[in-house]
Amino acid sequence: MRQLRRTLTTLSLALCAALPAAAATEAAPMPHVSWSRNANIYEVNIRQYTPEGTFKAFAQHLPRLKKMGVDILWLMPVQPIGEKNRKGTLGSYYAVRDYTAVNPEFGTLDDLKALVKQAHGLGMHVIIDWVANHTAFDNPWTQEHSDWYLKNDKGEIYPVTYTDGAEPEYWTDVTGLDWTKPGLWKGMTDAMLYWVREADIDGFRCDVAGKVPTPFWNQARAELDRVKPVFMLAEADKPDLHEHAFDMTYGWDTKDLFKAIAKGKADARTLANFLEHPPKAFPPGAYRMRFTSNHDENSWAGSDVELYGPAFKAMAVLAATLPGMPLIYGGQEAGLDKRIEFFEKDPIQWKDYAYAPFYTKLLALKHANPALWNGQYGGPVQVLQTGNDKVFAFRRALKGNSVQVTVNVSNDAQRFSLPGGKQQTLAAWDYRIDARGK
């Protein structure tokens, strides 16, 4: 045991979930709702989930998802979609026409309430997507509160435009909100409160959260928590969002690493270096969302088959066991092998749920082992030396519970040895998980 401890590299930065010593503060980590502490999250695309594309049709899947071990359901936007400047036949879910209405294609408010109630009865929680950065061109606010919108030189609202990235982006179906207007802050907060009060939802996934002022999110979170304690996920990776507003941010960093490993462009050294030298320092206790896919990745970057091929399970294991909360994109448990159309009807082909047993085991592993819990509630990472750059191994331990994970991050069988152990072999993209103590 002493030899093993000497060979472990104990990382004080648990995958970006802690500040470096020089920047550490005495502030206690942000507390999180108790039901999130060993939870996973599952993204639901209502339009594509069933042939019907309705809340009622999706609700029939809730017992199956409960059996699989799903905890938090993230529903993509449930509001009506703009018709003016619409993309494709059905438009983008993120072109919201009315913040406090339900998309009639999905059903009624009562249908949504029934879905939330059923999920709660099964011990699951529900968050909905929230688009605060922009609206559809035919949102009533464009007429009732035109001063809340960004204007061009002619005084007209215009498509959302970003020219600060590698390539310019023109979101022609939506127009941007002007967050210098105090009235907008109250209007948006009131709209968010509506869903917590009326539908009893448990929080929000906030689209393009980094483009909206952090002080807005801080005050909105405080208002929401006065109604009920909520869970907040930001589509962003800004550390300051964790200080008061958000429980969790996007782990794009590990998603990109997983993709690179699957293509043979990175290996165990890359993962170890990432853990030792994280690109950003996050506050203690910050949840980071770990994932292989989501609606954007699937539709615009590629299906799981395209991005990962035979490496898929290995990368899903890393997403589920490294510090952070694992996301499953609805359909992955059926081996999602196509890019789902974004603006058209394109239902998921469920086949025989081939990956459901795989995910069931992974989610049960997280539930049962405190070492794998989220944020400050889980254990830090200890990278293990394997003597092989194609085999990545680590251990997480907390209060007598430990989980050791070994993954072959290559397309060939690999021989390796863990500290104090005999030489072993792992097949291409194979993995081993050893959990001890509870």
C-alpha positions in Angstrom: 0.0 0.0 0.0 2.9 2.4 0.8 4.4 1.7 -2.5 1.1 2.3 -4.3 0.7 5.6 -2.5 4.2 6.7 -3.4 3.5 6.1 -7.1 0.1 7.9 -7.1 0.1 11.5 -8.4 -2.5 13.1 -6.2 -4.1 16.0 -8.0 -5.4 18.8 -5.9 -7.3 20.1 -9.0 -10.0 17.5 -9.3 -10.5 18.0 -13.1 -10.9 21.8 -12.9 -13.1 21.7 -9.9 -10.8 23.5 -7.6 -8.7 26.7 -7.6 -4.9 26.5 -7.7 -3.2 27.1 -4.4 -2.1 30.6 -5.3 -5.7 31.7 -6.1 -7.5 29.6 -3.5 -9.9 31.5 -1.3 -11.4 30.7 2.1 -15.0 30.8 0.8 -16.9 27.5 1.2 -17.9 25.8 -2.0 -21.3 26.7 -3.4 -23.9 24.2 -1.9 -26.0 22.2 -4.4 -29.5 20.7 -4.0 -29.1 17.3 -2.3 -30.7 15.4 -5.2 -27.9 16.6 -7.6 -25.0 15.3 -5.6 -24.7 11.9 -7.2 -26.9 12.6 -10.2 -26.6 12.3 -13.9 -28.4 14.4 -16.6 -30.3 13.2 -19.6 -31.2 15.5 -22.6 -34.6 15.2 -24.2 -35.5 16.4 -27.7 -39.3 16.2 -27.5 -39.7 16.8 -31.3 -37.5 13.9 -32.2 -38.0 11.5 -29.3 -41.1 9.8 -30.6 -43.0 9.8 -33.9 -45.7 11.8 -32.2 -43.2 14.4 -30.8 -45.4 15.2 -27.8 -45.0 15.4 -24.0 -47.6 12.6 -23.6 -45.6 10.3 -26.0 -42.3 11.0 -24.2 -43.9 10.4 -20.8 -44.4 6.7 -21.8 -40.6 6.4 -21.7 -40.2 7.7 -18.1 -40.4 4.2 -16.4 -37.7 2.9 -18.8 -35.5 5.9 -18.0 -36.0 5.5 -14.3 -35.0 1.8 -14.6 -31.9 2.9 -16.5 -31.0 5.2 -13.6 -31.7 8.7 -15.0 -31.9 11.4 -12.5 -32.3 14.9 -14.1 -34.3 15.3 -17.3 -33.3 18.3 -19.4 -36.1 19.2 -21.9 -35.0 21.2 -24.9 -37.1 24.4 -25.3 -40.8 23.8 -24.8 -42.0 27.2 -26.0 -43.6 28.1 -29.4 -41.1 28.6 -32.2 -41.0 31.7 -34.3 -42.4 31.7 -37.8 -40.8 34.9 -39.1 -37.4 34.1 -40.7 -37.9 30.5 -39.6 -35.2 28.0 -40.6 -36.4 24.9 -42.4 -39.9 23.6 -42.0 -40.2 23.4 -38.2 -37.6 26.0 -37.2 -35.1 26.1 -34.4 -36.2 25.2 -30.8 -34.0 28.2 -29.8 -36.1 30.8 -31.7 -38.6 31.4 -28.9 -41.8 33.2 -29.9 -43.4 33.4 -26.5 -41.6 32.9 -23.2 -44.7 31.9 -21.2 -46.4 29.6 -23.6 -46.1 25.9 -24.7 -45.3 24.8 -28.2 -48.6 23.4 -29.5 -46.7 20.8 -31.5 -45.7 19.3 -28.1 -49.1 19.5 -26.4 -50.5 21.8 -23.7 -49.3 23.3 -20.4 -51.4 20.6 -18.6 -49.5 17.9 -20.6 -46.2 19.4 -19.5 -47.4 19.6 -15.9 -48.5 16.0 -16.0 -45.1 15.0 -17.3 -43.3 16.9 -14.5 -45.6 15.4 -11.9 -45.0 11.9 -13.3 -41.2 12.4 -13.3 -41.3 13.7 -9.7 -43.3 10.6 -8.7 -40.6 8.4 -10.1 -37.9 10.3 -8.1 -36.6 12.3 -11.2 -36.3 16.0 -11.6 -37.0 18.2 -14.6 -35.2 21.3 -16.0 -36.1 23.1 -19.1 -34.0 25.0 -21.7 -34.0 28.7 -21.4 -33.0 31.2 -24.2 -32.2 34.6 -22.6 -29.7 35.9 -25.2 -32.2 36.3 -28.1 -35.8 35.8 -29.3 -37.6 35.0 -32.5 -38.4 38.0 -34.7 -42.1 37.6 -34.0 -41.8 37.4 -30.2 -44.4 39.9 -28.7 -41.6 41.6 -26.9 -40.3 43.0 -30.3 -43.5 45.1 -30.4 -44.3 45.6 -26.7 -40.8 46.2 -25.5 -38.8 47.2 -28.6 -36.3 49.1 -26.4 -35.2 45.7 -25.0 -33.6 44.8 -28.3 -30.3 45.5 -30.0 -30.7 47.8 -33.0 -28.6 48.5 -36.1 -27.7 52.0 -37.4 -31.2 52.3 -38.8 -32.8 51.6 -35.5 -34.0 48.2 -36.6 -33.7 44.8 -34.9 -31.4 42.5 -36.8 -30.1 38.9 -36.8 -27.8 37.8 -34.0 -24.3 38.3 -35.4 -20.9 37.2 -33.9 -17.7 38.1 -35.6 -15.3 37.5 -32.7 -14.8 33.8 -33.4 -12.7 31.9 -35.9 -15.6 32.3 -38.4 -18.4 34.8 -38.3 -21.8 33.5 -37.2 -25.2 34.8 -38.5 -28.2 33.5 -36.7 -30.8 34.7 -39.2 -33.9 33.4 -37.3 -33.3 35.3 -34.0 -32.6 38.8 -32.8 -30.5 39.8 -29.9 -31.7 41.3 -26.5 -30.1 44.4 -25.0 -29.0 43.6 -21.5 -28.3 47.3 -20.6 -32.1 47.7 -20.2 -33.3 47.3 -16.6 -36.8 46.4 -17.7 -35.5 43.4 -19.6 -34.0 42.0 -16.3 -37.4 42.0 -14.6 -39.2 40.7 -17.7 -36.9 37.8 -18.1 -36.8 36.9 -14.4 -40.6 37.0 -14.3 -40.8 34.7 -17.3 -38.5 32.2 -15.6 -40.5 32.3 -12.4 -43.6 31.5 -14.3 -42.4 28.0 -15.2 -41.2 27.2 -11.6 -44.6 28.3 -10.2 -46.9 27.0 -12.9 -45.2 23.8 -14.0 -43.2 23.0 -10.8 -40.0 22.5 -12.9 -36.7 22.1 -10.9 -34.4 24.5 -12.8 -33.0 25.6 -16.1 -30.4 24.8 -18.7 -29.5 28.3 -20.0 -28.6 28.7 -23.6 -25.6 30.9 -24.5 -25.3 31.8 -20.9 -21.9 33.4 -21.2 -23.3 36.2 -23.5 -25.8 37.3 -20.8 -24.4 39.4 -17.9 -23.5 37.3 -14.9 -25.1 39.8 -12.5 -28.5 39.0 -14.2 -28.1 35.3 -13.6 -27.1 36.0 -10.0 -30.2 37.9 -9.2 -32.4 35.5 -11.2 -31.1 32.6 -9.3 -31.8 34.3 -6.0 -35.4 35.0 -7.1 -35.9 31.4 -8.3 -34.6 29.9 -5.0 -37.1 31.9 -3.1 -39.8 29.8 -4.8 -38.0 26.5 -4.5 -34.4 25.4 -4.5 -33.4 25.0 -8.2 -30.6 23.4 -10.3 -29.0 25.6 -12.9 -26.9 24.5 -15.9 -25.0 27.1 -18.0 -24.1 26.5 -21.7 -20.8 28.2 -20.9 -17.5 27.6 -19.2 -17.0 30.9 -17.4 -15.8 30.2 -13.8 -17.6 33.3 -12.4 -20.9 31.8 -13.4 -20.4 29.3 -10.5 -20.0 31.9 -7.8 -23.8 32.5 -7.2 -25.8 31.5 -10.3 -25.0 28.1 -11.7 -24.4 24.7 -10.3 -22.9 23.3 -13.5 -21.2 24.5 -16.7 -20.3 22.7 -19.9 -17.2 20.5 -20.0 -16.3 21.3 -23.6 -12.7 20.7 -22.7 -13.1 17.0 -22.0 -15.5 16.5 -24.9 -12.8 17.7 -27.3 -10.3 15.5 -25.6 -12.6 12.4 -26.0 -13.0 13.2 -29.7 -9.2 13.6 -30.2 -8.5 10.3 -28.4 -11.0 8.5 -30.5 -9.3 9.7 -33.7 -5.9 8.7 -32.4 -4.8 12.3 -32.0 -4.3 12.2 -28.2 -3.6 9.5 -25.6 -3.1 8.9 -21.8 -0.4 11.6 -21.6 -2.9 14.2 -22.9 -5.5 13.2 -20.3 -2.9 13.3 -17.5 -1.6 16.7 -18.6 -5.1 18.0 -18.7 -5.7 17.0 -15.1 -2.4 18.4 -14.0 -2.7 21.7 -15.9 -6.4 22.5 -16.4 -7.0 25.3 -18.9 -9.2 27.2 -16.4 -9.5 27.3 -12.7 -13.0 26.8 -11.4 -14.3 27.5 -7.9 -14.3 24.7 -5.4 -17.4 22.5 -5.8 -18.2 23.6 -9.4 -20.0 20.9 -11.3 -18.7 20.3 -14.8 -20.9 18.5 -17.3 -19.0 15.6 -19.0 -20.4 14.3 -22.2 -19.7 12.6 -25.5 -22.6 14.2 -27.4 -25.6 16.6 -27.1 -28.0 18.2 -29.6 -25.4 20.5 -31.0 -22.6 17.9 -31.3 -24.9 15.3 -32.8 -26.6 17.6 -35.4 -23.5 19.7 -36.4 -20.4 17.7 -35.6 -21.4 14.1 -36.1 -23.1 11.0 -34.8 -21.5 8.8 -32.2 -20.4 6.5 -35.0 -18.8 9.3 -36.9 -17.0 10.9 -33.9 -16.1 7.8 -31.8 -16.6 4.6 -33.7 -15.4 1.6 -31.6 -14.0 4.1 -29.0 -17.5 5.2 -27.9 -17.9 3.0 -24.8 -14.4 3.9 -23.5 -15.1 7.6 -23.8 -18.5 7.2 -22.2 -16.8 5.5 -19.2 -14.4 8.4 -18.8 -17.3 10.9 -19.0 -19.1 8.9 -16.3 -16.2 8.5 -13.9 -14.0 11.6 -14.1 -15.1 14.4 -11.8 -18.2 16.0 -13.1 -21.8 15.1 -13.9 -22.3 12.8 -16.9 -24.8 13.7 -19.6 -26.6 11.2 -21.8 -28.2 12.6 -25.0 -31.5 11.0 -25.6 -31.0 8.2 -28.1 -27.5 7.3 -27.1 -28.8 4.3 -25.2 -30.1 3.0 -28.6 -26.7 3.4 -30.3 -27.6 6.8 -32.0 -25.9 6.3 -35.4 -27.2 9.3 -37.3 -27.2 13.1 -37.2 -30.6 14.2 -36.1 -32.1 16.9 -38.4 -32.3 20.2 -36.5 -35.1 22.0 -38.3 -37.1 19.1 -39.6 -38.9 16.1 -38.2 -36.4 13.2 -37.8 -37.4 10.8 -35.1 -34.9 8.7 -33.1 -34.8 5.1 -34.2 -34.9 3.2 -30.9 -34.2 -0.3 -32.2 -33.5 -2.6 -29.2 -31.9 -0.1 -26.8 -28.6 -1.9 -27.2 -26.6 0.5 -24.9 -29.2 0.7 -22.1 -27.6 -2.1 -20.0 -24.2 -0.3 -20.4 -25.6 3.0 -19.2 -27.6 1.3 -16.4 -24.3 -0.1 -15.0 -22.5 3.2 -15.3 -25.2 5.2 -13.6 -25.6 2.7 -10.8 -21.9 2.8 -10.3 -22.0 6.6 -9.7 -25.1 6.4 -7.5 -23.5 3.7 -5.2 -19.9 5.1 -4.9 -19.5 8.5 -3.1 -16.0 8.7 -4.6 -17.7 9.4 -7.9 -20.1 12.0 -6.7 -20.3 15.5 -8.2 -18.3 18.6 -7.1 -17.2 18.8 -3.5 -19.2 15.7 -2.7 -16.9 13.4 -4.6 -13.2 12.3 -4.4 -10.2 13.9 -6.1 -8.4 12.2 -9.0 -5.2 10.2 -8.5 -3.5 9.4 -11.8 -1.9 5.9 -11.8 1.2 5.1 -13.8 0.7 2.3 -16.3 4.0 2.2 -18.1 2.0 2.6 -21.4 1.0 5.9 -23.0 -2.0 4.1 -24.5 -3.5 3.1 -21.2 -5.0 5.7 -18.8 -5.7 4.8 -15.2 -6.9 6.7 -12.3 -8.3 6.3 -8.8 -10.9 8.3 -6.9 -11.3 7.8 -3.2 -13.5 9.2 -0.4 -14.2 8.0 3.1 -13.3 4.4 2.6 -14.8 4.1 -0.8 -12.6 3.9 -3.9 -13.1 3.5 -7.6 -10.2 2.6 -9.9 -10.7 3.0 -13.7 -8.4 1.7 -16.4 -9.0 2.5 -20.1 -7.2 1.4 -23.2 -7.3 4.6 -25.2 -6.1 3.0 -28.5 -7.3 0.8 -31.3 -4.9 -2.0 -30.4 -4.5 -4.4 -27.5 -2.2 -3.0 -24.9 -0.1 -4.5 -22.1 0.4 -2.5 -18.9 1.0 -2.8 -15.2 -0.4 -0.8 -12.4 1.8 0.2 -9.4 2.7 -2.9 -7.4 0.7 -5.2 -9.8 1.4 -7.8 -12.5 1.4 -7.1 -16.1 -2.0 -7.1 -17.7 -3.6 -6.8 -21.1 -6.6 -4.8 -22.3 -8.2 -5.3 -25.7 -8.6 -2.3 -28.0 -10.8 0.4 -26.4 -11.5 -1.9 -23.4 -11.8 -0.8 -19.8 -11.9 -2.1 -16.3 -13.6 -0.6 -13.2 -12.8 -1.7 -9.7 -15.1 -0.3 -6.9 -14.3 -1.0 -3.3 -16.0 0.0 -0.1 -19.2 2.0 0.2 
